[in-house]
């Protein structure tokens, strides 16, 4: 069974004069040491994109790969999975020591995962899988496809994900706006999260926090909130706060 890390933003890069530069991951909550403790071999790092036709796929993959190196997690080989080699996905995963599911546009990535039959391929994978943002969301059985822009308001609210976890994720969470990356014209907290948490439990991850799942058991690091029936509980505090 794979070890899974669900993340929001790991702080792998920063923009300088319009160029994205790799930097060490944010290790406030011990993510780096946890990754080191789970990986058996540091050979093949597989980066699966969100947009298989994206022109910047190699750039984002290299930035992430270099960020791991700068954090003391140095893999030998980087393999980027997109339209150029998607037909080889089964062979690639078989040789993978670490699988990184990138952030990006949730439904675009969801469709790509379905196209390459990633769900079936990962069922027998026993290495380490990390999702970032959209990648974390698409690891779930039920993916919460909330709108990020006004033209997505009528899109399906829930999608079928990879089914490797029962946790439905909301990344980039804050307690006021609901999500730092959603268009300001959308009140995600009022119009979506509070209502939809009556349908499905939502695990809301702030940036630089993460959930680690081993043998099906989740552990919460940093500020993680569980929203059920319109109320939030802070999961990893000795005295959970509700609001």
Backbone as CSV, one residue per row, in Angstrom:
resi,resn,N_x,N_y,N_z,CA_x,CA_y,CA_z,C_x,C_y,C_z
1,UNK,0.841,-1.196,0.000,0.000,0.000,0.000,0.878,1.250,0.000
2,UNK,0.524,2.203,-0.844,1.317,3.420,-0.961,1.184,4.290,0.279
3,UNK,2.234,5.024,0.588,2.162,6.116,1.555,1.778,7.374,0.784
4,UNK,0.814,8.124,1.316,0.262,9.268,0.598,0.453,10.540,1.402
5,UNK,0.890,11.589,0.729,0.950,12.925,1.317,-0.015,13.831,0.561
6,UNK,-0.932,14.428,1.301,-1.868,15.392,0.732,-1.415,16.775,1.160
7,UNK,-1.071,17.621,0.200,-0.555,18.942,0.518,-1.353,20.012,-0.219
8,UNK,-1.128,21.232,0.194,-1.765,22.384,-0.418,-0.729,23.140,-1.244
9,UNK,0.212,23.752,-0.553,1.362,24.418,-1.176,2.565,24.060,-0.320
10,UNK,3.598,23.489,-0.932,4.768,23.065,-0.158,5.876,24.113,-0.179
11,UNK,5.610,25.259,-0.814,6.598,26.330,-0.829,7.837,26.002,-1.634
12,UNK,7.649,25.293,-2.758,8.791,24.802,-3.532,9.442,25.856,-4.411
13,UNK,8.795,27.000,-4.597,9.352,27.992,-5.508,8.894,29.394,-5.143
14,UNK,9.551,30.363,-5.738,9.140,31.756,-5.637,9.442,32.440,-6.966
15,UNK,8.696,33.506,-7.239,8.905,34.229,-8.496,9.843,35.407,-8.278
16,UNK,10.856,35.496,-9.124,11.785,36.614,-9.100,11.853,37.183,-10.518
17,UNK,11.409,38.424,-10.665,11.389,39.086,-11.976,10.671,38.244,-13.027
18,UNK,9.553,37.635,-12.598,8.738,36.860,-13.520,9.195,35.449,-13.760
19,UNK,10.312,35.050,-13.164,10.843,33.691,-13.338,10.648,32.886,-12.062
20,UNK,10.150,31.666,-12.226,9.930,30.807,-11.055,11.232,30.113,-10.678
21,UNK,11.656,30.339,-9.440,12.932,29.830,-8.939,12.685,28.779,-7.850
22,UNK,13.349,27.616,-7.934,13.165,26.601,-6.888,13.797,27.038,-5.573
23,UNK,13.190,26.664,-4.482,13.742,26.915,-3.151,13.387,25.732,-2.259
24,UNK,14.036,25.580,-1.110,13.713,24.457,-0.235,12.245,24.485,0.185
25,UNK,11.668,23.303,0.305,10.279,23.200,0.751,10.102,23.798,2.137
26,UNK,8.930,24.311,2.396,8.602,24.761,3.745,8.512,23.526,4.649
27,UNK,9.339,23.506,5.680,9.415,22.328,6.539,8.894,22.609,7.944
28,UNK,8.022,23.588,8.054,7.474,23.964,9.356,6.862,22.782,10.088
29,UNK,6.229,21.892,9.338,5.513,20.773,9.953,6.171,19.416,9.703
30,UNK,7.489,19.449,9.441,8.253,18.210,9.375,8.076,17.397,8.112
31,UNK,7.628,18.041,7.026,7.365,17.307,5.790,8.629,16.648,5.232
32,UNK,9.738,17.348,5.252,10.964,16.836,4.653,11.415,15.544,5.333
33,UNK,11.463,15.556,6.655,11.894,14.360,7.389,10.938,13.198,7.172
34,UNK,9.650,13.511,7.070,8.664,12.445,6.854,8.836,11.802,5.482
35,UNK,9.096,12.610,4.475,9.337,12.061,3.139,10.570,11.170,3.149
36,UNK,11.657,11.668,3.734,12.896,10.880,3.797,12.668,9.538,4.482
37,UNK,11.815,9.530,5.489,11.571,8.305,6.243,10.699,7.297,5.527
38,UNK,10.040,7.720,4.442,9.117,6.832,3.735,9.670,6.287,2.423
39,UNK,10.621,6.994,1.832,11.135,6.588,0.519,12.183,5.490,0.685
40,UNK,12.042,4.426,-0.083,12.989,3.315,0.001,14.216,3.532,-0.885
41,UNK,13.986,4.052,-2.092,15.083,4.330,-3.023,14.898,5.735,-3.587
42,UNK,16.003,6.426,-3.798,15.951,7.776,-4.340,16.421,7.767,-5.790
43,UNK,15.706,6.967,-6.585,16.063,6.815,-8.001,15.130,7.637,-8.897
44,UNK,13.882,7.207,-9.030,12.988,7.765,-10.039,11.861,8.601,-9.427
45,UNK,11.894,9.890,-9.722,10.881,10.849,-9.299,9.958,11.096,-10.486
46,UNK,8.698,10.698,-10.351,7.733,10.819,-11.446,6.797,11.986,-11.170
47,UNK,6.771,12.929,-12.083,5.947,14.137,-11.968,4.814,14.033,-12.984
48,UNK,3.571,13.871,-12.488,2.417,13.762,-13.379,1.702,15.109,-13.407
49,UNK,1.551,15.651,-14.583,1.104,17.029,-14.753,-0.407,17.154,-14.565
50,UNK,-0.881,18.393,-14.541,-2.324,18.638,-14.516,-2.870,18.851,-15.920
51,UNK,-2.090,19.497,-16.768,-2.492,19.736,-18.158,-1.522,19.001,-19.076
52,UNK,-1.961,17.903,-19.693,-1.022,17.088,-20.481,-0.464,17.794,-21.701
53,UNK,-1.107,18.901,-22.118,-0.618,19.654,-23.271,0.078,20.947,-22.861
54,UNK,0.330,21.119,-21.580,0.877,22.363,-21.071,2.297,22.645,-21.543
55,UNK,2.540,23.867,-21.970,3.871,24.239,-22.455,4.883,24.381,-21.322
56,UNK,4.383,24.610,-20.107,5.283,24.837,-18.973,5.488,23.586,-18.114
57,UNK,5.078,22.437,-18.604,5.163,21.211,-17.799,6.589,20.916,-17.331
58,UNK,7.545,21.018,-18.236,8.934,20.727,-17.868,9.455,21.721,-16.843
59,UNK,9.071,22.980,-16.993,9.526,24.004,-16.052,9.025,23.707,-14.650
60,UNK,7.719,23.443,-14.505,7.151,23.162,-13.186,7.747,21.886,-12.592
61,UNK,7.936,20.882,-13.424,8.514,19.629,-12.941,9.943,19.838,-12.457
62,UNK,10.742,20.563,-13.224,12.135,20.808,-12.843,12.242,21.650,-11.580
63,UNK,11.370,22.642,-11.446,11.371,23.464,-10.234,11.075,22.599,-9.010
64,UNK,10.084,21.715,-9.129,9.739,20.829,-8.014,10.882,19.868,-7.710
65,UNK,11.452,19.282,-8.744,12.565,18.349,-8.599,13.749,19.015,-7.908
66,UNK,14.071,20.233,-8.309,15.183,20.967,-7.705,14.858,21.389,-6.277
67,UNK,13.610,21.683,-6.012,13.211,22.022,-4.647,13.445,20.846,-3.702
68,UNK,13.113,19.644,-4.162,13.382,18.455,-3.356,14.883,18.327,-3.093
69,UNK,15.687,18.567,-4.114,17.139,18.497,-3.939,17.619,19.508,-2.900
70,UNK,17.113,20.714,-3.012,17.508,21.769,-2.078,17.041,21.464,-0.661
71,UNK,16.059,20.586,-0.538,15.562,20.174,0.776,16.289,18.945,1.309
72,UNK,17.283,18.467,0.559,18.048,17.293,0.985,17.436,15.985,0.544
73,UNK,16.508,16.047,-0.429,15.863,14.834,-0.951,16.233,14.743,-2.430
74,UNK,17.356,14.136,-2.724,17.874,14.134,-4.081,17.595,12.840,-4.820
75,UNK,16.676,12.875,-5.764,16.419,11.728,-6.635,17.343,11.815,-7.853
76,UNK,17.655,10.676,-8.436,18.573,10.643,-9.583,17.886,11.074,-10.870
77,UNK,16.662,10.608,-11.080,16.008,10.810,-12.370,14.650,11.480,-12.209
78,UNK,14.350,12.400,-13.108,13.040,13.040,-13.186,12.333,12.569,-14.448
79,UNK,11.125,12.044,-14.278,10.296,11.639,-15.420,9.008,12.444,-15.375
80,UNK,8.769,13.224,-16.426,7.562,14.045,-16.532,6.544,13.294,-17.377
81,UNK,5.339,13.114,-16.846,4.290,12.399,-17.577,3.288,13.410,-18.132
82,UNK,3.185,13.456,-19.455,2.179,14.278,-20.127,1.877,13.625,-21.474
83,UNK,1.404,14.390,-22.430,1.018,13.801,-23.721,2.173,13.141,-24.465
84,UNK,3.402,13.525,-24.146,4.547,12.998,-24.880,4.832,11.535,-24.589
85,UNK,4.446,11.070,-23.394,4.782,9.683,-23.018,3.666,8.992,-22.257
86,UNK,2.451,9.527,-22.346,1.348,8.974,-21.550,1.076,7.502,-21.855
87,UNK,1.409,7.054,-23.051,1.187,5.660,-23.413,2.072,4.711,-22.607
88,UNK,3.113,5.241,-21.961,4.045,4.407,-21.196,3.796,4.483,-19.688
89,UNK,2.637,5.008,-19.292,2.397,5.289,-17.880,2.538,4.049,-16.996
90,UNK,2.079,2.901,-17.444,2.174,1.691,-16.614,3.630,1.327,-16.330
91,UNK,4.489,1.396,-17.352,5.915,1.095,-17.180,6.581,2.135,-16.274
92,UNK,6.187,3.385,-16.452,6.785,4.473,-15.663,6.468,4.302,-14.181
93,UNK,5.221,4.024,-13.866,4.816,3.860,-12.465,5.469,2.628,-11.859
94,UNK,5.632,1.590,-12.631,6.259,0.365,-12.126,7.671,0.627,-11.636
95,UNK,8.362,1.577,-12.243,9.741,1.898,-11.875,9.848,3.108,-10.948
96,UNK,8.729,3.684,-10.553,8.740,4.926,-9.773,9.039,4.659,-8.295
97,UNK,9.842,5.525,-7.711,10.069,5.505,-6.267,9.244,6.586,-5.572
98,UNK,8.881,7.613,-6.317,8.090,8.718,-5.767,7.230,9.269,-6.899
99,UNK,5.929,9.393,-6.649,4.992,9.916,-7.640,4.429,11.238,-7.126
100,UNK,4.624,12.282,-7.904,4.148,13.622,-7.537,3.031,14.022,-8.487
101,UNK,1.841,14.263,-7.929,0.699,14.713,-8.726,0.614,16.227,-8.593
102,UNK,0.804,16.928,-9.675,0.997,18.376,-9.609,-0.305,19.127,-9.333
103,UNK,-0.135,20.389,-8.958,-1.269,21.281,-8.844,-1.673,21.767,-10.227
104,UNK,-2.798,22.486,-10.281,-3.289,23.001,-11.549,-4.799,23.012,-11.588
105,UNK,-5.352,22.829,-12.761,-6.805,22.874,-12.963,-7.390,21.496,-12.682
106,UNK,-8.249,21.423,-11.677,-8.740,20.133,-11.175,-9.419,19.288,-12.256
107,UNK,-10.446,19.792,-12.963,-11.114,18.924,-13.945,-10.234,18.527,-15.123
108,UNK,-9.292,19.391,-15.507,-8.370,19.032,-16.599,-7.488,17.868,-16.178
109,UNK,-6.957,17.947,-14.961,-6.128,16.856,-14.447,-6.959,15.598,-14.251
110,UNK,-8.157,15.747,-13.745,-9.049,14.611,-13.521,-9.304,13.848,-14.819
111,UNK,-9.541,14.593,-15.880,-9.782,13.982,-17.192,-8.537,13.261,-17.694
112,UNK,-7.368,13.851,-17.481,-6.115,13.226,-17.903,-5.875,11.933,-17.137
113,UNK,-6.103,11.960,-15.844,-5.931,10.750,-15.037,-6.844,9.627,-15.529
114,UNK,-8.076,10.003,-15.894,-9.015,9.002,-16.400,-8.546,8.448,-17.740
115,UNK,-8.041,9.327,-18.586,-7.571,8.926,-19.916,-6.434,7.907,-19.831
116,UNK,-5.501,8.113,-18.900,-4.347,7.205,-18.815,-4.590,6.043,-17.854
117,UNK,-5.828,5.967,-17.338,-6.225,4.879,-16.425,-5.314,4.815,-15.199
118,UNK,-5.020,5.989,-14.653,-4.102,6.064,-13.520,-4.671,5.387,-12.279
119,UNK,-5.972,5.418,-12.119,-6.603,4.779,-10.954,-6.253,3.301,-10.885
120,UNK,-6.385,2.609,-11.996,-6.096,1.168,-12.027,-4.608,0.903,-11.820
121,UNK,-3.777,1.763,-12.380,-2.326,1.559,-12.302,-1.810,1.768,-10.880
122,UNK,-2.351,2.754,-10.180,-1.872,3.058,-8.830,-2.416,2.112,-7.760
123,UNK,-3.394,1.299,-8.101,-3.971,0.382,-7.121,-2.934,-0.543,-6.506
124,UNK,-1.954,-0.937,-7.295,-0.943,-1.893,-6.817,0.398,-1.226,-6.527
125,UNK,0.458,0.087,-6.623,1.708,0.804,-6.365,1.938,0.917,-4.863
126,UNK,3.142,0.604,-4.397,3.401,0.608,-2.953,4.525,1.571,-2.564
127,UNK,4.797,2.559,-3.416,5.802,3.560,-3.094,5.186,4.755,-2.372
128,UNK,5.662,5.948,-2.702,5.171,7.170,-2.068,4.506,8.047,-3.121
129,UNK,3.329,8.548,-2.784,2.578,9.446,-3.663,2.357,10.756,-2.931
130,UNK,2.660,11.861,-3.583,2.348,13.174,-3.022,1.460,13.939,-3.995
131,UNK,0.366,14.454,-3.490,-0.466,15.353,-4.265,-0.250,16.776,-3.779
132,UNK,-0.225,17.712,-4.722,-0.181,19.125,-4.347,-1.421,19.799,-4.925
133,UNK,-2.198,20.440,-4.074,-3.380,21.190,-4.495,-4.314,20.302,-5.325
134,UNK,-4.437,20.552,-6.628,-5.319,19.739,-7.466,-4.955,18.260,-7.392
135,UNK,-3.656,17.961,-7.325,-3.226,16.576,-7.217,-3.739,15.906,-5.956
136,UNK,-3.764,16.633,-4.850,-4.328,16.103,-3.606,-5.824,15.870,-3.746
137,UNK,-6.498,16.819,-4.361,-7.945,16.714,-4.533,-8.316,15.504,-5.368
138,UNK,-7.587,15.269,-6.445,-7.916,14.179,-7.363,-7.526,12.803,-6.842
139,UNK,-6.840,12.735,-5.716,-6.539,11.440,-5.108,-7.754,10.829,-4.420
140,UNK,-8.766,11.628,-4.153,-9.926,11.177,-3.381,-10.896,10.344,-4.224
141,UNK,-11.785,9.632,-3.542,-12.887,8.959,-4.233,-13.844,9.991,-4.803
142,UNK,-14.204,10.977,-3.955,-15.110,12.038,-4.377,-14.343,13.345,-4.373
143,UNK,-14.179,13.940,-5.556,-13.415,15.174,-5.714,-14.379,16.356,-5.695
144,UNK,-14.087,17.308,-4.834,-14.929,18.494,-4.702,-14.486,19.532,-5.725
145,UNK,-15.265,19.675,-6.786,-14.908,20.536,-7.908,-15.567,21.911,-7.768
146,UNK,-15.247,22.616,-6.677,-15.812,23.945,-6.465,-15.304,24.910,-7.539
147,UNK,-16.065,25.957,-7.853,-15.620,26.886,-8.898,-14.501,27.800,-8.404
148,UNK,-13.545,28.035,-9.257,-12.491,29.006,-8.956,-12.742,30.331,-9.669
149,UNK,-13.505,30.275,-10.762,-13.847,31.477,-11.526,-15.340,31.444,-11.839
150,UNK,-15.890,32.585,-12.228,-17.329,32.690,-12.488,-17.788,31.773,-13.616
151,UNK,-16.948,31.519,-14.604,-17.371,30.673,-15.720,-17.386,29.183,-15.357
152,UNK,-17.023,28.847,-14.118,-17.060,27.441,-13.681,-18.226,27.158,-12.738
153,UNK,-19.063,28.147,-12.502,-20.130,27.998,-11.506,-21.092,26.863,-11.849
154,UNK,-21.351,26.638,-13.119,-22.306,25.597,-13.520,-21.651,24.247,-13.793
155,UNK,-20.350,24.132,-13.547,-19.664,22.856,-13.750,-20.110,21.837,-12.702
156,UNK,-19.960,20.546,-12.976,-20.309,19.522,-11.975,-19.579,19.772,-10.662
157,UNK,-20.301,19.661,-9.561,-19.709,19.991,-8.265,-18.807,18.875,-7.752
158,UNK,-19.084,17.650,-8.124,-18.280,16.522,-7.664,-17.834,15.671,-8.851
159,UNK,-16.587,15.182,-8.778,-16.010,14.328,-9.801,-15.527,13.032,-9.163
160,UNK,-15.371,11.990,-9.954,-14.789,10.746,-9.472,-13.271,10.844,-9.560
161,UNK,-12.605,10.602,-8.433,-11.151,10.696,-8.399,-10.472,9.350,-8.447
162,UNK,-9.219,9.320,-8.019,-8.420,8.095,-8.064,-8.821,7.076,-7.006
163,UNK,-9.516,7.528,-5.982,-10.032,6.604,-4.980,-8.995,6.044,-4.034
164,UNK,-7.848,6.710,-3.891,-6.815,6.220,-2.988,-7.000,6.729,-1.566
165,UNK,-7.932,7.639,-1.366,-8.273,8.108,-0.029,-9.740,8.490,0.005
166,UNK,-10.328,8.412,1.190,-11.714,8.841,1.387,-11.802,10.324,1.723
167,UNK,-10.662,10.999,1.835,-10.653,12.388,2.279,-10.860,13.332,1.102
168,UNK,-11.944,14.089,1.139,-12.223,15.100,0.120,-11.562,16.402,0.542
169,UNK,-10.711,16.942,-0.325,-9.773,17.999,0.050,-10.184,19.369,-0.490
170,UNK,-9.971,20.394,0.346,-10.000,21.792,-0.088,-8.626,22.373,0.230
171,UNK,-7.810,22.695,-0.775,-6.468,23.243,-0.517,-6.484,24.764,-0.393
172,UNK,-5.342,25.332,-0.039,-5.154,26.790,0.057,-6.224,27.439,0.942
173,UNK,-6.559,26.756,2.010,-7.700,27.175,2.825,-7.349,28.338,3.750
174,UNK,-8.277,29.268,3.858,-8.248,30.229,4.955,-9.667,30.408,5.480
175,UNK,-9.768,30.832,6.703,-11.061,30.816,7.387,-11.982,31.958,6.977
176,UNK,-11.476,32.916,6.222,-12.313,34.028,5.775,-12.839,33.803,4.358
177,UNK,-11.931,33.647,3.432,-12.309,33.511,2.024,-12.673,32.084,1.645
178,UNK,-12.119,31.139,2.367,-12.359,29.734,2.043,-11.231,29.122,1.250
179,UNK,-10.703,29.874,0.271,-9.594,29.407,-0.546,-8.881,30.623,-1.120
180,UNK,-7.586,30.688,-0.931,-6.820,31.873,-1.328,-6.771,32.084,-2.831
181,UNK,-7.023,31.042,-3.614,-6.857,31.152,-5.062,-8.166,31.306,-5.836
182,UNK,-9.293,31.365,-5.128,-10.577,31.521,-5.797,-10.819,32.988,-6.115
183,UNK,-11.450,33.240,-7.248,-11.766,34.599,-7.683,-12.517,35.352,-6.581
184,UNK,-12.176,36.622,-6.393,-12.789,37.427,-5.329,-14.287,37.605,-5.506
185,UNK,-14.787,37.381,-6.697,-16.224,37.519,-6.943,-17.021,36.324,-6.431
186,UNK,-16.328,35.276,-5.991,-16.996,34.072,-5.473,-16.810,34.008,-3.961
187,UNK,-17.910,33.909,-3.235,-17.850,33.734,-1.787,-17.885,32.230,-1.502
188,UNK,-16.723,31.618,-1.573,-16.645,30.165,-1.453,-17.126,29.683,-0.089
189,UNK,-16.764,30.398,0.947,-17.147,29.983,2.293,-18.661,29.977,2.459
190,UNK,-19.289,31.092,2.121,-20.733,31.235,2.358,-21.569,30.389,1.406
191,UNK,-21.219,30.421,0.118,-22.092,29.829,-0.891,-21.776,28.384,-1.225
192,UNK,-20.613,27.891,-0.782,-20.225,26.536,-1.156,-19.817,25.676,0.033
193,UNK,-18.749,26.054,0.722,-18.199,25.170,1.753,-19.213,24.840,2.836
194,UNK,-19.875,25.843,3.370,-20.813,25.593,4.473,-21.989,24.737,4.035
195,UNK,-22.444,24.950,2.809,-23.571,24.166,2.298,-23.142,22.762,1.899
196,UNK,-22.047,22.673,1.165,-21.645,21.377,0.627,-21.070,20.446,1.682
197,UNK,-20.643,20.997,2.822,-20.155,20.146,3.905,-21.287,19.350,4.552
198,UNK,-22.524,19.669,4.186,-23.658,18.875,4.648,-23.849,17.647,3.772
199,UNK,-23.177,17.655,2.622,-23.247,16.527,1.690,-22.032,15.620,1.846
200,UNK,-20.858,16.235,2.009,-19.611,15.477,2.148,-18.702,16.198,3.143
201,UNK,-17.990,15.449,3.951,-17.022,16.047,4.882,-15.842,16.586,4.095
202,UNK,-15.421,17.804,4.427,-14.349,18.474,3.699,-13.124,18.649,4.589
203,UNK,-11.979,18.205,4.109,-10.720,18.372,4.826,-9.988,19.558,4.200
204,UNK,-9.900,20.631,4.959,-9.413,21.912,4.449,-7.968,22.118,4.909
205,UNK,-7.055,22.208,3.946,-5.619,22.257,4.231,-5.084,23.654,3.943
206,UNK,-4.479,24.272,4.939,-3.825,25.556,4.719,-2.475,25.326,4.039
207,UNK,-1.936,26.366,3.435,-0.615,26.252,2.809,0.443,25.870,3.840
208,UNK,1.353,24.987,3.438,2.472,24.475,4.236,2.038,23.464,5.296
209,UNK,0.766,23.095,5.312,0.277,22.006,6.157,0.093,20.773,5.276
210,UNK,-0.057,19.612,5.900,-0.237,18.410,5.098,-0.879,17.292,5.896
211,UNK,-1.380,16.306,5.160,-1.922,15.076,5.745,-1.073,13.916,5.231
212,UNK,-0.614,13.089,6.144,0.156,11.898,5.786,-0.722,10.673,6.046
213,UNK,-0.817,9.789,5.061,-1.642,8.588,5.190,-0.774,7.357,4.998
214,UNK,-0.681,6.559,6.033,0.025,5.278,5.968,-0.900,4.175,6.440
215,UNK,-0.969,3.096,5.667,-1.851,1.970,5.988,-3.289,2.438,6.197
216,UNK,-3.663,3.458,5.431,-5.035,3.962,5.505,-5.311,4.898,6.655
217,UNK,-4.298,5.160,7.501,-4.501,5.995,8.694,-3.959,7.402,8.462
218,UNK,-4.813,8.431,8.526,-4.351,9.808,8.299,-3.774,10.445,9.560
219,UNK,-2.695,11.205,9.367,-2.118,12.014,10.433,-2.071,13.452,9.926
220,UNK,-2.390,14.406,10.813,-2.568,15.795,10.406,-1.441,16.665,10.960
221,UNK,-0.830,17.459,10.064,0.302,18.302,10.450,0.042,19.736,9.994
222,UNK,0.155,20.662,10.943,-0.127,22.049,10.629,-1.587,22.378,10.864
223,UNK,-2.083,23.367,10.149,-3.469,23.798,10.325,-4.366,23.100,9.309
224,UNK,-5.025,22.047,9.775,-5.972,21.281,8.978,-7.339,21.399,9.662
225,UNK,-8.365,21.664,8.867,-9.711,21.803,9.417,-10.643,20.787,8.768
226,UNK,-11.512,20.204,9.580,-12.565,19.337,9.074,-13.878,20.096,9.118
227,UNK,-14.540,20.201,7.973,-15.828,20.885,7.915,-16.933,19.875,7.690
228,UNK,-17.862,19.834,8.637,-19.029,18.956,8.557,-20.253,19.744,8.995
229,UNK,-21.320,19.627,8.205,-22.580,20.293,8.542,-22.402,21.782,8.823
230,UNK,-21.528,22.408,8.044,-21.359,23.854,8.140,-20.461,24.342,9.248
231,UNK,-19.826,23.432,10.005,-18.959,23.829,11.106,-17.556,23.262,10.909
232,UNK,-16.555,24.029,11.351,-15.163,23.621,11.238,-14.620,23.152,12.571
233,UNK,-13.818,22.102,12.532,-13.020,21.690,13.679,-11.553,21.676,13.278
234,UNK,-10.725,22.275,14.111,-9.274,22.241,13.900,-8.798,20.871,14.350
235,UNK,-8.217,20.088,13.425,-7.995,18.670,13.684,-6.775,18.349,14.526
236,UNK,-5.739,19.153,14.456,-4.509,18.765,15.115,-4.140,19.717,16.244
237,UNK,-5.116,19.949,17.090,-4.900,20.750,18.300,-5.432,19.969,19.479
238,UNK,-4.790,20.095,20.630,-5.266,19.388,21.819,-6.624,19.918,22.277
239,UNK,-6.910,21.153,21.869,-8.222,21.731,22.195,-8.817,22.285,20.905
240,UNK,-9.490,21.427,20.128,-10.029,21.854,18.840,-10.916,23.088,18.982
241,UNK,-10.744,23.998,18.003,-11.566,25.198,18.017,-12.629,25.101,16.932
242,UNK,-13.814,25.530,17.256,-14.940,25.431,16.344,-15.459,26.815,16.031
243,UNK,-15.837,27.034,14.772,-16.392,28.330,14.408,-17.340,28.173,13.232
